Amino acid sequence: MDILENNEHVTVNNPEELLMAVKNKKPYILISSDYKDEFLENTDLPLSEIEIMGFELGARGNAQLTGGLLYPIINFFSKGSKVQKQIDSRLRKYTYKKTSEHDILLYLRHFDY
């Protein structure tokens, strides 16, 4: 993958580094193999474009509006650390791809277009 070869990404090894990267809106974030299992266990992964499209069509376009209003409320009352809640909230702007068996690449959703 060109992004990994050209070092255009930020590699994160813990939740604090991930939160800093998503707060700074880094375009490409590589989840290291050391942090991958914890990341997958604790994080609500963003929906894929196909899942979002099906959901939007089924809800006649109201899903984005309703989801945008309800997500902060649900996130506020959910259990978990404050850092993890912030990560989950900000990861909604990212799409993910498994680059290998050990690493996950997160990239900003607008790079898909």
N, C-alpha and C positions, 0 to 999 in steps of 0.2 A: 504494500500500500504506500503510495507516494507521501502521504502525510507522515507516516512513521519514519520513512527513510529520510525525509527532509527536516526532521525535528521541528515540525510546526505544531507540536502538541505539548501539553503539560501532563506529566506523570504524577499521579497522586497515590499516596500510600496509607492515608488515614482519613477519617471524616472531616477533620479540621482543614486539611489541604484541599479536599473536595469542595467544602463550603467556600473557601477562599477563591477557588477557581470558578465556581458558578456565580459567585457574587461579582467577580470581575468579568463575567461573560466571556471566558476563554472559548474560542471557537472549537477547539479539539481537546478533549480530556481523556487520557488513557488511565484506566483503572488497573493498577499493577496486580500481578498474580498474588502477592501477599495480602492485599486488601479485597480481592475479588469476592471471596466467600462471605465475608462480613457485609460487603456492599449488597450482594444479592439477597442475603438473609434479612437485612434491615430496611432496604429501600423499596419504595413503591415505584417500580419501573414505569416510564412513560408509555402510553399506548402507541402502537404503530400507526402509520398513516392509513392503512387499510381498516384497522379497528376503529379509528376515529371517523372515517368516511361512512362505514356501516352504521355506527351509532348516530351520526348526524342525520343520515337519510331516514333511519327509523324514527327519529324524534322530530322529523320535519324541520330541522334547523334550530330548534329550541334548546338542544343539548348544550351547545357552547355557552349560551347565555346563562342557563340554569346551573350548569356545572361550574362556571366561573364565579357565580354567587355562592354556591353551596360549599365549594372546596375549602375556602378559608375557615368556614364555620366548622366543618367536619375536622379539619386539621387542628383547629384550636382545642377541640374536646378529645382528640385522640391521645392515646398513651404513647410515650416515647420521649426521648430527649429533645431539648430545644434545638440543638444542632441538627438532629435528624429531621425534624419537622421543617426546618429551613431548607435543608437539602432536597427533601421531597417536593416542597413547593417550587423551588427554582428549577428542578429537573424537568418540569413540565415543558420547558422551552427546548429540551434536548431530545435527540433520537439516539438510540444505541445500536451498536453492531459488535458482535464478537469477532475480534480480529484473529484470535487463535484460541486454543483450548484454555489458555491461562489468562488472557487479557480481554478487556472490554473497552471499546472506544465510544465515548459520548461526543456528539457533535451537535451544534446548534441546528434546530429544525429548518431554519430558512436556507441552509446550504443544500437542502434537498431540491430546491426549486430552480 
